[in-house]
Amino acid sequence: MIEDIFSIDLRVSEKLYIKRNRHLPENRKTDRRISIVSGIHGDELEGQMVCFLLNEFLNEHRDRIRGIIDIYPSINSIGIDSIVRNVPPTDVDLNRVFPGSPDGSLPERIAHAVVEAVKGSDIAIDIHSSNIFLVEIPQIRISEENAETLLPLAEKLNVDFIWVHGAVTVLKSTFAHTMNSLGTKTLVVEMGVGMRITQEYCYQLFDGIINLLVEEGFLDWEVKKPVRKPIISTGGTVHFLNAEAPGIFIQTARHGNWVKKGQQIGRVVSPLTGEVVHDVVSPANGFLFTLREYPVVYQGSLLARIYEEQNG
């Protein structure tokens, strides 16, 4: 069932709509609800394929639905249409204005409408990609304050890595923080790279969401293969590798693999002089879960993130 949760007139006789696809169980009354949200950033497209796969599956198996399943593919729909990260024409990051306001700016009104539509859900999944500069292994990011509640759910989503952030890094103006504060258990998924669709990752997360729907009683289905056992960052250290000089970054390590201390991750080179200006090596034995995708770098540009286990 396709529903409008928000609409507003724009310039030049245009209109903005935010839509959801609500899947209801047949001949069953239930208040249990899960919301899958994507497209808060207009340049993050991995969630578009995941939402397609979920809607396609649920359309074909309506008789197996046991709870309310809401899918919101395009929260920042005009950003997606314009291939820009923020909300045009305001250039405001939508994920920095939650919970929003019904009488505020366009981004604040969008945020408010989304919160009002999603609140009351038992679980929410907020699907993001990386930006155009970095590629991320499928991962879930949760705050330390919510780890006890969210970790059991995160482990069911078939991701490779769960990054538990310190409370100081949590932005209170994000969708996830707002929904968790309102009592909806909300998981943030990051995967892939901006402006692209990594089909392998989309199918991986799709399998994970189906598993979660089954485990949490929203779907009557037989999961035929076990989900991946994720690496969990609690107790370990995340190392950030930044460029020491400007140039072109050339990868030499494989993303999503374990690397050894001193192993080369890549090189920052100067096309003009033919010199290697920064030999990028791993500071520890660890898991390479973020890697630079866009090759042009400046001093300080993030090149990689490596997770070192406590006994690594």
N, C-alpha and C positions, 0 to 999 in steps of 0.2 A: 504494500500500500504506500504509494508515493504521497508525501505530505509537504507542504510549505511550512517551515518554522519561522521564517522571517522574509519580509520583502520591503523594499524601499525604492522610491523613484530616484533616478540618477539624472545626470545631465543629458541633453540631446535626446529626450524621450526614451531613455533606456530605463530598465528596472533591474534591480538586484534581487535574486531569489536565493535562499538557502533551503535545500530540500533534504529530506531523509526518506529512506525506504524502511518501513516498519513491517516486520514479519511476526505475525501472531500465530499462536498454536490453534489448531483446529479443534473445536468443541471442548475447549479447556479454558477455565478462568484462572488467571494467575496475575499477581502483581510483580513477579520477579522480572527484572529487566536488565539487559546489558546493552551498552552503547559502544559502537565502533566509530571513531571519529578520525577524519583525515583531511588534509588540504588546508590546515591553518596557515601554512606558508605556501604561497603560490608556485614556488619553484621546486617543491618537494612532491614528486609524482609517484613514488613507489606505492603509496597507499591507494592510488587510483586503481591499479591492477588488483590489489588485495580486495578492495571493495567489490570490484567486478566479480572476482572468483567467489566471494562469499554470497553475493546476491544470486549469481548463477546457480550455485549449489543449493541455496535455500529455496529458490524457485522450483527446483527439481525435486525437492524432498520436503514439501510443506507438511506432510503427514508425520514427519519426525521432529517437528519443532515443539518444544515443551515450555518455552518461556518467551517473553517479548524480546526480540532482537532488532535493535535500531541501528541502521547504518547511515552515516553522514559522510559522503565521499568528499564534498567540496565546500568546506566552511568558508574559505576565502575564494569564492568562485570567480570573482573578477580578477583576482591575482593569478589564478590558474589560467584564465582566458588570456591574460596579458603577459603571461610567462614572467611574472615578477614576484619576488618574495613577499613584499609588504602589500598593504591594502591600497590600491590606487583609488583616487588620485592623491590620497593623504600621505603616502609613503610611510605609514606607521606599521610597526611590527605588531600584528594582531596578538601574538603570544606575550605581549608586554602590557596589555590593557585589561586583562581579566580581573575582577568579574564584570567589568564594563558598567554601562549606565543606559537606561532606556531613553534618556534625554541628552546624551552626550554626542560626541563626534561619531562619524560613520563606524570606525573600528570599535568604539565603545558600545554602540548599539548592537553591532554584530555579536560581540562578546557576551553582552547581556542576554541576547536571544538564545545563544547556544547554551549558556549556563541554565537558563530557565527550562530549556527543552531536555537537557541531559540530567539535571538534578533529580534525585529520587531513584536513579539507576543503581543497582547493586554493584555493578562493575562497569568501568569504562576503559577502553583501550585507545590511546592517542598515538596515531601512527605518523612518524616523521621520517624524512630522509635526511641525509647530510646536506651541506651546501655544495656548490660546484667545485670547491677546492679539495674536499676530503671524501674518502670512501670509508664507510663504516661497516664492520661486520654486524649481522643482525644482533641487536642487544637491547636490553631494557635498562632504563635509568630511573632509580628511585632514591628518595631521600632517606637518611638514617632514621629520621623520626617516624617514617612509615614502613620501615623495612620489615618489622615483625609481622605486620598485616599483609604486605604486598608480596614478600618473597615467595610464599607458598603458591600464589597465583602466577607469578613471573616464571617459576620453574616449569609450568605447564605449557608455555608458549613456544617451545621448540627453538629458542634462540641460543646463540653460542656463548653470550657473555651477559652478566648482570652487573651493572656498575652502581654500587651504592654510594651516593654522594654524601659528603659532609653537609650538615644543616646550613653552614654558612654559604654554600654555593647554590642553594635553592632560591629561585626567583618567585616571590610571592604573587607576582602579576601574571603567572602562567595559567593556562587552562588546567593542567594537572594539579598544581598546588591548590587552586580554587576548588576543584571538585573533591579532592581529598579532604579539604577543610569542611566541606558540606556533607561528608559522610559517604561519598561514592568512591570506592576503591579504584583508583585510576593509575594505570600503567602507561609509561611513555616508551614507545618503541622507536629506535633509531636504526636505519639500515640504508645501505646503498650510497648513492651520490646524487647531488642535485641535478634537476633537469633531465634525468634519465630514469629508465625502468630496468632494474636488474631482475630478470624473470626468476632466476634461481632463488633469490632472497624472497621474492613475493610468494612463490610456492611454499617455501619453508615456513614463512609466517602464516600463510593460509592453513597449512597443516596444524600449526600450533594453535590457532584460534579455534579450529574445529575440535581439537583435543580439549581446549579449555571449555568450550560450549558443552561438550559431553561430560567432562569431569564436574562441572558446576550445575548440571541438570537442565541446561537450556536446549539440549539436543539429544534425541534417542538415536545413537549411531554407534557402530562398532569401529573403533580406531584400530587399524590393521598393523600399524608400525609404531614402535615407541618413540616418544619425543627425545630430542637431544638432552643430555645432561649438561647444563650450562656451567661455565666457570663463573664463580661469584667473587666479587672483589673484596668482601669483608675480610679484614685482617691483613690485606696486602697493600701494595703501593702502586699508584698509577704514575708513570714517568711521561713527561711531556718533552718531545724533541723539537727544538726550534732551529730555524736556519741561522747560521752565524754570519752569513754574507748573502747578498743578492745573487741571483743567477737562475739557472734551469735545474730543476730537481729531476734526477733520473733514478727510478726505483731499482733496487737490486734484491730486495727481500719480498717474499710473497705475503700478501695481506691475509690475516686470519690464521697464521702459523705461529708456532713457538720459535723464538729466536734465542740465541746464546749471548751472553755478555761479550762485548767486543765485536760481535758479528755486524757486518756492514748492512745497513738498511737502505742506503742509497748514496748518491753523490750530488752535491750542488756544483755545477760546472759553469765556466764562462765560455760561451760560444766565441767571443772575440779573441781571447788569449789562448784558448785551448787548455786552460788550467782547471784543476779541481780545487775549488775555493772552500769547500767544506766536505770532509769525509764523514758521513753520518753513520754512527755506530750505536749499537744498543748499549745502554748503561747497565743492563742486568739481564739475567735469564728471565724471559717472560713471554707473554702472549701479545702479539702485534694486532690490536683490534681497530686501530685507526691509521690510515696511511694517506699521504698527500696524493691527490689525483691530478690536480691542475698544476702543470710543471713550472710556471713562472713564480718565483718566490722572491721575497725581500728579507732583509735582516729581521729576525723575529717571527717570520711566518711559521705556523705550526706544520710540522712534517709528519709526525707520527705520535701515537700514544701506545705505550707498552705497559701491560699489567704484570707486575712481579708478585708472585705469591709470597706469603710470609716466610716460608722456608725455601724460597727460590734461590 
